[in-house]
Amino acid sequence: MHDEPGNRRSSHALRPLTVDDVDACLTLWRDTPGMGLSSADEPDELARFVDRNAGLCWCADGPDGLVATVLCGSDGRRGYLYHVAVTTPLRRTGLGSAIVRTALESLAASGVRKCHAMVFADNESGRSFWEHVGWVPRSDLVVFSRDLDS
Ligand SMILES: CC(C)(COP(=O)(O)OP(=O)(O)OC[C@H]1O[C@@H](n2cnc3c(N)ncnc32)[C@H](O)[C@@H]1OP(=O)(O)O)[C@@H](O)C(=O)NCCC(=O)NCCS
């Protein structure tokens, strides 16, 4: 990574995230304020997601573990991004936008033409990032959820 004052750019290589990376993902996410972890983030569920969406999820390695992640999934019609995270010291170096761009390229290559990002409503910083990089918040949609085991 080049360390020019005020203009730091990450040169971390991105690679596809695999099921073997799930524990390292959790280590990064647990250290990431604003990252909401739920019951869907148990290692088995995460491994299933990554397996079903092979080639769409991406990460970057640092000396002590993962420094960036994105979970990207597709239902064949639309793509969905979750858990876009960059370790704090590397933020504002282009890594977050690079990993999102790479996920979108892999989605587009699979024929999907639109992608949604899931962000908790109270994650002001996360919302501000998405808007800054050109994503449009939806006011015409509300997410309804239901547990299947109740
Ligand atoms: C959001 C996050 C992934 C951004 O990663 P990053 O590596 O800092 O992003 P980049 O350096 O690629 O930034 C791209 C652009 O967005 C801007 N930006 C980055 N974070 C921003 C923020 N919180 N608010 C506004 N703009 C932001 C950068 O200045 C840059 O602008 P530029 O292209 O005009 O220079 C990172 O801050 C993070 O991990 N946050 C915690 C987890 C989270 O909230 N994720 C999002 C919800 S899933």
The ligand as an SDF file (V2000), in Angstrom:
LIG
                    3D

 48 50  0  0  0  0  0  0  0  0999 V2000
  -18.1650    1.5580    4.2500 C   0  0  0  0  0  0  0  0  0  0  0  0
  -16.7330    1.0280    4.0310 C   0  0  0  0  0  0  0  0  0  0  0  0
  -16.8090   -0.3870    3.4470 C   0  0  0  0  0  0  0  0  0  0  0  0
  -16.0340    1.9530    3.0370 C   0  0  0  0  0  0  0  0  0  0  0  0
  -14.7800    1.4030    2.7120 O   0  0  0  0  0  0  0  0  0  0  0  0
  -13.5620    2.3270    2.2150 P   0  0  0  0  0  0  0  0  0  0  0  0
  -12.4650    1.4230    1.8280 O   0  0  0  0  0  0  0  0  0  0  0  0
  -13.2730    3.3660    3.2270 O   0  0  0  0  0  0  0  0  0  0  0  0
  -14.1900    3.0290    0.9190 O   0  0  0  0  0  0  0  0  0  0  0  0
  -13.3630    3.7510   -0.2570 P   0  0  0  0  0  0  0  0  0  0  0  0
  -12.0390    4.1840    0.2500 O   0  0  0  0  0  0  0  0  0  0  0  0
  -13.3580    2.8730   -1.4590 O   0  0  0  0  0  0  0  0  0  0  0  0
  -14.2590    5.0080   -0.5220 O   0  0  0  0  0  0  0  0  0  0  0  0
  -14.8680    5.2710   -1.7960 C   0  0  0  0  0  0  0  0  0  0  0  0
  -15.4060    6.6880   -1.7520 C   0  0  0  0  0  0  0  0  0  0  0  0
  -16.3870    6.7780   -0.7090 O   0  0  0  0  0  0  0  0  0  0  0  0
  -15.9690    7.7320    0.2630 C   0  0  0  0  0  0  0  0  0  0  0  0
  -16.3630    7.2070    1.5570 N   0  0  0  0  0  0  0  0  0  0  0  0
  -15.8550    6.1590    2.2290 C   0  0  0  0  0  0  0  0  0  0  0  0
  -16.5140    5.9710    3.3910 N   0  0  0  0  0  0  0  0  0  0  0  0
  -17.4470    6.9400    3.4410 C   0  0  0  0  0  0  0  0  0  0  0  0
  -18.4270    7.2820    4.4010 C   0  0  0  0  0  0  0  0  0  0  0  0
  -18.5860    6.5820    5.5310 N   0  0  0  0  0  0  0  0  0  0  0  0
  -19.2190    8.3380    4.1460 N   0  0  0  0  0  0  0  0  0  0  0  0
  -19.0800    9.0550    3.0060 C   0  0  0  0  0  0  0  0  0  0  0  0
  -18.1670    8.7720    2.0520 N   0  0  0  0  0  0  0  0  0  0  0  0
  -17.3660    7.7230    2.2810 C   0  0  0  0  0  0  0  0  0  0  0  0
  -14.4600    7.8610    0.1120 C   0  0  0  0  0  0  0  0  0  0  0  0
  -13.9920    9.1060    0.5550 O   0  0  0  0  0  0  0  0  0  0  0  0
  -14.3110    7.7070   -1.3930 C   0  0  0  0  0  0  0  0  0  0  0  0
  -14.6690    8.9160   -2.0310 O   0  0  0  0  0  0  0  0  0  0  0  0
  -13.9460    9.4180   -3.3810 P   0  0  0  0  0  0  0  0  0  0  0  0
  -14.1260    8.3010   -4.3880 O   0  0  0  0  0  0  0  0  0  0  0  0
  -14.7060   10.6500   -3.7270 O   0  0  0  0  0  0  0  0  0  0  0  0
  -12.5150    9.6140   -3.0320 O   0  0  0  0  0  0  0  0  0  0  0  0
  -15.9260    1.0160    5.3520 C   0  0  0  0  0  0  0  0  0  0  0  0
  -15.9700    2.3080    5.9310 O   0  0  0  0  0  0  0  0  0  0  0  0
  -16.4610    0.0340    6.3840 C   0  0  0  0  0  0  0  0  0  0  0  0
  -16.0170   -1.1070    6.4520 O   0  0  0  0  0  0  0  0  0  0  0  0
  -17.4280    0.4590    7.2110 N   0  0  0  0  0  0  0  0  0  0  0  0
  -17.9970   -0.3910    8.2700 C   0  0  0  0  0  0  0  0  0  0  0  0
  -18.9290   -1.4520    7.6950 C   0  0  0  0  0  0  0  0  0  0  0  0
  -20.1060   -0.8190    6.9790 C   0  0  0  0  0  0  0  0  0  0  0  0
  -20.7660    0.0490    7.4990 O   0  0  0  0  0  0  0  0  0  0  0  0
  -20.3540   -1.3000    5.7250 N   0  0  0  0  0  0  0  0  0  0  0  0
  -21.4030   -0.7440    4.8850 C   0  0  0  0  0  0  0  0  0  0  0  0
  -22.7340   -1.3420    5.1670 C   0  0  0  0  0  0  0  0  0  0  0  0
  -22.8530   -3.0540    4.6900 S   0  0  0  0  0  0  0  0  0  0  0  0
  1  2  1  0
  2  3  1  0
  2  4  1  0
  2 36  1  0
  4  5  1  0
  5  6  1  0
  6  7  2  0
  6  8  1  0
  6  9  1  0
  9 10  1  0
 10 11  2  0
 10 12  1  0
 10 13  1  0
 13 14  1  0
 14 15  1  0
 15 16  1  0
 15 30  1  0
 16 17  1  0
 17 18  1  0
 17 28  1  0
 18 19  1  0
 18 27  1  0
 19 20  2  0
 20 21  1  0
 21 22  1  0
 21 27  2  0
 22 23  1  0
 22 24  2  0
 24 25  1  0
 25 26  2  0
 26 27  1  0
 28 29  1  0
 28 30  1  0
 30 31  1  0
 31 32  1  0
 32 33  2  0
 32 34  1  0
 32 35  1  0
 36 37  1  0
 36 38  1  0
 38 39  2  0
 38 40  1  0
 40 41  1  0
 41 42  1  0
 42 43  1  0
 43 44  2  0
 43 45  1  0
 45 46  1  0
 46 47  1  0
 47 48  1  0
M  END
$$$$
